[in-house]
Each structure stands twice: as structure tokens, then as C-alpha cells.
Amino acid sequence: MDNPSAFDTCPTIAPFLGYAGVALSIILANTGAAMGTARAGVGIMQSGIKSPDLVWRNLIPIVMAGVNGIYGLITSIVVLGSIAMPAMGGNNRYSLYTGCAHLAAGLCCGLSGLGSGACIGIAGDAAIMACGSYDVESKRSIGRRRGDGKKKSGGGEKLFVAMVLVQVFAGNIALYGLIASIILSQQIFYCGGE
């Protein structure tokens, strides 16, 4: 069977696979963003009780987690723009090959965003709590030594820099998924030579 029919190459189930890729991309990536935001947000609120002056600086994990949802949206828009409508005669032009590629693209971006969001949330929560605890302990020890309770700057900066680096590398996981999904979404074959 060297010459398969158009029904075998472009079955009616093919667009379902493409739309499933669109849905999974945005659902999973936004679930990761929500998980990361929730986990890091709880840490910010708990740390804010002890160190309210660090709340704005500790918002980095929230921003990094939110970017994962944007990656899912980008992939969904790219894939959605490639799903071909049936031809005038009702024949499907969207191939099974393309549908599987678009499903893989959606899963690649969505699952990467889900993992990245979980990583950002867990690491961000721990880093926020560490920065807040360090800030409180340094105020106590400096207050005992100097008697005025003023904090010298620079002590907690090493923890903050480490937090930023961890968040950047955790966010790269989702970025790699976005790049791979864009490459996968370009694997297109339409029936009818179009």
C-alpha cells in the first residue's frame, strides 16, 4: 500500500488531536503557574509577618511562575493558527501527522510549564522563608551588638542572589518546553497539496 487514501492520511480525528494540544498546553502551563504562585504566595505572606519590608523584593517567584502561563498561551496560539479547516467538499486537509505533532507540542509546553511552576513554587517558598528568617535574625544580633536595632545592608543579599538564580534556572525549564513546542508545531503536512 504505497499510496494511502486521504482518509487514512487525514482522518476526521486529526483536528481533535490538534485541539487537544492547544488545550493541554494552556491548561497544564497555567496549572503550573497557579501552583507556583500559590506556594510562593503563602511563603510571602508568612515571611511578611516577620519582615514586611521584604515583601516587594520577594515577589520574584510570583512573577516567574506567572510567565509559565504566558508560554502556554503562546504555544496555544501558534498551534491554533496551524489547524486547517476542511476543504470546500468537506474533505479534511489536516493530517494525522500534523495532529500528532501539535499534540506533542502542547504536551511538551504544558508539562514543562507544570514542572517549572512546581519547582518555582517550592524553591521560592523556601527561599522567601530563608530571606525573612535571616533578616529577623540579623536585626536581633545587630541590635544586641550595636544597641540601636539598625540592620547593616548586604548580609541577606547573598541569599537573595541565590533565590534569583534558582528562580531563573527553574523558569528555564518552561522556556525549553516552549522552544521545543514551537519546533514541533512547525511539523505540518496538509492533504490535497496545500
N, C-alpha and C positions, 0 to 999 in steps of 0.2 A: 504494500500500500504506500507507494511513493508520493501520491498526490491526495492528501486528505481533503475531505469536503470542508466547506466553510462552516458547516455546523459543528464539525469536530474541532476546528481551529478557533472558532468564535462562538462558543455556546452561549445560551442566554444567562447562565450562571456567572459568566465572566465579570459583568459590571458589579454584581454583588460583592465579588472579591475586592474590587477596586474601592467600592464604597465602604467595605469593612476596614480596609486600610486607612481610609480617611477617618472613620470613627475611632478606630483603635489608637491612631496617632494622637488625636486631640484628647481622648478620654484618659489614656494612660499617662500622657505627659502632664495633663492638668491634675491628675490624681497625685502624681509625684510632687508637683508644685504645691498642692494643698497639704500634703503630708509634711513637706519641708517647712512650709510656713507655719503650720500648727505647732510642730515640735519646737522650732526655734522661737516662735512667739511666746510659748509657755516659758521658755528659758528667759526671755527678755522681761516678761512680767515678774518672774520670781527674782531675777537679778536686780530689777528696778526698785524693789523694796529696799535693798541694801545700798545700792549705788544708783540713784536716779540720774546722776549726771552722765552715766554711760549709756543710757537708753538709746540715744540717737546714733551713737557710734556703733552700737551692736545690731543695727538694722541690716547689716551686710548680708547675713544668711537669708533674711526675708526677701531681699532684692534678688539674690542669686537663685533662690527657689522659684520665684515668680518668672524668671527668664525661661525656665523649662516649659511652662505653658505656651510661651511665645514660639518656642521651637516646634511644639506640636501643631500650633496654628499654621506656621509657615509650611510644614510638610503637608498638612491637610489641603491647603490652598494649591500647592504645586500639583499634588496628586489629583485633586478635583478638576483642575484645568485640563488634565490629560484624559479624562474619561470621555470617550466618544459616544455621541448619540447614535441610535440606529439609522441606517440609510433610509431613503425615501420609500423603498419597497418593504421596509420593516426588517430587513436583514441586519443582524448585529455586526458591527465593524470592530468592536472592542474584543481583542483576543484574550484567550485564556493565559497566554504568556504574559501579556501586559497586566492582566488582573492579578496574577500571582506575584509579579514584580511590585505592583502597587501595594498589595497586602504585606509583602515583606518590608517595603519602605515604611508603612505605617507601624508595623510591629517593631522595627528597628528604632525608629524615633521614639515611639511611645514607651517601650520597655527601657530604653536608655534614660529617658526623662524620669520614669518611675524610680529607677535605681539611683539616679543622681539626686532626686528630691529626697529620698530616704537618707542618703548619705549626708546631704547638706543639713537636713533637719537634726540628725543625731549628732554629727560633729559640731554643728552650730550651737546646739543646746549646751553641749559640754564646754565649748569654748566661751560662750557667754557667761556661763556659771563660773568658769575659772577666772575670767577677767573681773567679774564682780566680786568674787571672793578675794582675789589678790588686791583689789582696790580697797576693800574694807580692812584687810589685814595690814596693808601698808599705811593706811591712815592711823590705825591703832598704834603700830610700832613707831611711826614717826612722831605721833603725838606724845608718846611716852618719852622718847629721846629728846625732843625739842620743846615739849610742853605747850605748843601752840596748836597742834592738830592739823597744820598745813601739810599737804602732800607734795613731795618732790615729784616733778614730772619725769617721765622716762622709765620708771620701774615696770609698769604694766605694758609698755609699748612692745616688748618682745612677745608677750602673749597675744597682743592684738595683731602683730605682723604674722605670727603663726596662724592665727584664726583666718586671716585674709588669704593666706597661701592655701590652707586646707580647703576653704570655700571655692577658690579659683580652680583647684585641681578636681574637686568634686563636681563642679559645674562643667568641666571639660568632658566628663562622661556623656552628658546630654549633647554637647556640641559635636562630639564624634558621631553620636547617633544621628544627628541632623545631617551631617555631611554624608554619611553612608546612605541615609534615606533619600537625599537629593540625587545621588548617583544611581540608586536603584530605581527611582521614579523616572529616570530617562530611558529605561529599557522598554521601548514601545514598539509594538507591531500591530498594525490595523489590517483587517481583512478588506479586500477589494482594492488593494494597491494604493490606498490614500494615506 
